[in-house]
Amino acid sequence: MSNPDATLVLGAGQLGLAMLRGLAPRAAPGTLAVLLRPSSLRTDDPQKQRDLATLRALGVQIVSGDLLAQPTAELAALFGRFGTVVSCTGFVGGPGVQRKIARAALDGGVRRFVPWQFGVDYDLIGRGSPQDLFDEQLDVRDMLRAQSATEWLIVSTGMFTSFLFEPAFGVVDLAARRVNALGGWDTQVTVTTADDIGALTAAILRAEPRLANQVVYVAGDTVSYRQLADTVDRALGIETQRQARTVPALMRELAAAPGDPMRKYRAVFAQGRGVAWDPARTFNAARGIATQGLTAWVRENRQALRRAAGVVA
């Protein structure tokens, strides 16, 4: 039976857990659920067991389902039991999964759908960018805009703040004490923490007047790569080497390994289009909602980041 007041969050990774923490405080008992793979429910992994315990403590109902294995019609029937579906799956499922999720939400008659678009301005970047997965994000937007039965909200957040420090991404290389500027030192990037994305999405969903069928921009911070390097040096008490990675150089690297997802990301962020916006013109600024900027995030994670940089004391 469908419950129009119930919300289903897809996935309980970094963003999924943050989303559930943001939604839980104002959710009526029995109206907040999360979709997890059956294997996640039969795990011996200590961290996953702790995550399950966190979900139960939040009063989140656990629904078993597999976005990859189940056909679209089955997912549509499952999604249709909820008034709102929020996708926090990321790109880990590979090509086609975002379209499949959107199709299931529309076919299931979901009243309100928030797709996995917690990232850059895909409309501005356009089709044919170095990151081919972004074209599928535009497919999803086309699907949503072509219908009127299901309300939709897209939350543009920029990059997750922590991703700047992901070793595989290669921007802040703490092990080598080097910062690599994508595109150049004046190229900018908008970042938001997962916790802020969860809290802000919850606020967007309950905003009055009601928000629907639009892209909503949020931001924790917008910084240039020069500001990023200065922040790392100052907050961690280290001196980093600095290297600018130009767009032509990054495109050549991508051409040498066209299937490398990180090379795709580096190239598209280096181009600087659709990856940064003014924090003063965001939902959180308009509503006076405080978010965590880059400097505050680095300070909060200072001990772990200094260890990664090889600082003993």
LUMBA-457326 format. One record per residue (C-alpha): y, x, z; residue in three letters. Coordinates in steps of 0.02 Angstrom, whole numbers, plus 50000, padded with zeros to 5 digits. Each point is the difference from the previous one (the first is absolute). Last residue first. Example, Ala and Ser with C-alpha at 12.3 -4.5 7.8 and 13.67 -1.06 7.14 Angstrom:
BEGIN
499475068450357SER 498284993150033ALA 
END
This chain:
BEGIN
507595269650790ALA 498735003049863VAL 500984995249845VAL 498765000149855GLY 500944987549893ALA 498674986950032ALA 500245003150186ARG 501874997249978ARG 499644983549912LEU 498864994150140ALA 501305004050134GLN 501464993049903ARG 499274982949961ASN 501374990250088GLU 501295012849945ARG 499454998549819VAL 500094981150009TRP 501735000250080ALA 500655011849865THR 499274989249860LEU 500754983750061GLY 499124987050108GLN 500624982349974THR 501254989050091ALA 500164981849945ILE 501814994749975GLY 499544985749884ARG 500955006749849ALA 499425017850037ALA 498194994550015ASN 500074990149839PHE 500725014849904THR 501685004549925ARG 500535012850131ALA 498385009649970PRO 500625004349824ASP 498545001749881TRP 498705012949949ALA 498395000549897VAL 500534989449851GLY 500415014949891ARG 499935017350080GLY 499005008449861GLN 499265011150135ALA 499204984850081PHE 499064996149839VAL 499405017949976ALA 499435002650180ARG 499054983550000TYR 499075004149840LYS 499605017550062ARG 499314991950158MET 498884988449899PRO 499175014049899ASP 499274991949844GLY 501195008349878PRO 499545017850056ALA 500895012149882ALA 501194986449942ALA 500464996950182LEU 500475018250026GLU 501064999449842ARG 500854984350066MET 500365008850164LEU 500825014649909ALA 501044988349890PRO 500564989950154VAL 500565015350096THR 499195006050161ARG 501305007950112ALA 499345012550128GLN 500615002950176ARG 499275011650131GLN 500044992550173THR 500835006650156GLU 499324992850162ILE 500714990850150GLY 499064984049964LEU 501524988550001ALA 501195012049913ARG 498855007049868ASP 499184983349958VAL 501694991049996THR 500775013149885ASP 498514998549883ALA 500144981149995LEU 501885000649974GLN 499735011449850ARG 498644988349938TYR 501304986250001SER 499864986350128VAL 499884981150011THR 499474993250169ASP 498984986450083GLY 500234988649854ALA 499764981849949VAL 500214991149834TYR 499444982149971VAL 499364995349828VAL 500054981449967GLN 498984984149987ASN 500354993950175ALA 501115003150152LEU 500234985650121ARG 501734997750071PRO 499485005650125GLU 498835014950009ALA 498214997750063ARG 499145009649860LEU 501395012949992ILE 499875003550186ALA 498115002849985ALA 500325011349852THR 501275009650103LEU 498815002950145ALA 498585005849889GLY 501115010949893ILE 500785007550157ASP 498295004850067ASP 499515007549832ALA 501545011050001THR 501304998349862THR 500575012649870VAL 501264999649857THR 500035015449887VAL 501455009949929GLN 500155013849871THR 501415012050052ASP 498825014650031TRP 499144998349832GLY 498664990349908GLY 498784999850145LEU 500635012350129ALA 498605010750073ASN 500205004450183VAL 499095015550062ARG 499325005650167ARG 498345004649916ALA 498984989550122ALA 501464987950012LEU 499994995549817ASP 501314986349994VAL 499934993649822VAL 498205003949953GLY 499234982749987PHE 498335006950058ALA 500775006650161PRO 500724982850047GLU 501695003550080PHE 501044989349882LEU 498624987050018PHE 500474997550184SER 501604991049952THR 499064987249895PHE 500895000349832MET 501264986849952GLY 499944983450090THR 500094986549867SER 499344983750074VAL 499444987749866ILE 499954981850051LEU 499064986149914TRP 499974981150003GLU 498464992649917THR 500124984849885ALA 501415006949891SER 499165010949870GLN 500505013749875ALA 500945010150131ARG 498425003250099LEU 498975005749850MET 501425011049934ASP 500195008250171ARG 498135003550003VAL 500085007949827ASP 501475010650060LEU 498915006750141GLN 498675003549869GLU 501255010949907ASP 500285009850162PHE 498185005649997LEU 500465010549848ASP 501015012350104GLN 500915010749869PRO 501024984549951SER 499514989449850GLY 500704983750063ARG 501614998250097GLY 500735010650139ILE 501324986850032LEU 498754985850012ASP 498825010750105TYR 501315002650135ASP 498995010950118VAL 498784996250139GLY 499264985650096PHE 499404990749845GLN 498314994550068TRP 500284981549973PRO 500854987850119VAL 499374982549960PHE 500594983250064ARG 499214982949971ARG 498285006549953VAL 499274988549869GLY 498385009649984GLY 500305003349815ASP 501675008350040LEU 499315010850141ALA 498455004349900ALA 501055005349850ARG 501095010850111ALA 498485008550076ILE 499235003149828LYS 501635006949930ARG 500115012150146GLN 498185005149978VAL 500145004049815GLY 500085018950013PRO 499345008350158GLY 499524992750168GLY 500985013350095VAL 501674994049933PHE 500614992650163GLY 499114985650086THR 501394992550104CYS 500044983049914SER 500854986050096VAL 499284982549975VAL 500904984650065THR 499414982050015GLY 498205004850031PHE 498344991949955ARG 500415002649817GLY 499755018750020PHE 498124997450024LEU 499824988249852ALA 501025011949892ALA 498955014750058LEU 498434991049944GLU 500774995949831ALA 500585017949975THR 498255006950017PRO 499535009450159GLN 499605018549988ALA 501725007849995LEU 500974988950120LEU 498564999550123ASP 500054987150138GLY 499704997350185SER 501364991050097VAL 500565006750169ILE 501124989150108GLN 501495009050074VAL 500354996850184GLY 500965016350018LEU 498665006550119ALA 498694995849869ARG 500925010249869LEU 500205014750118THR 498134999750039ALA 499645000549814LEU 501165014949982ASP 499125008950144ARG 498334997149913GLN 500755007049840LYS 500545015650094GLN 498295002250082PRO 499034998549836ASP 498384990850038ASP 500404986649873THR 499244982949974ARG 501624990249981LEU 500755012249877SER 498444998449892SER 500324981349982PRO 501695004049919ARG 501494993750099LEU 501174985349973LEU 501224997450143VAL 500464983950089ALA 501494991950086LEU 500054981350037THR 498744998550143GLY 501295000150138PRO 501774997749933ALA 500755015549919ALA 501685005950067ARG 499435016250083PRO 498615003149872ALA 501015002349840LEU 500715017450030GLY 498425006650079ARG 499024992849854LEU 501145008649875MET 499845016750091ALA 498114998349998LEU 500034996149814GLY 501215014149963LEU 498935014050072GLN 498364991749951GLY 499524982550049ALA 499744991349833GLY 500524983449925LEU 501074990350123VAL 499644981450010LEU 501304988250072THR 499714982550068ALA 501334986450005ASP 499384991349842PRO 498254998850075ASN 498724996449864SER 498284993550047MET 
END
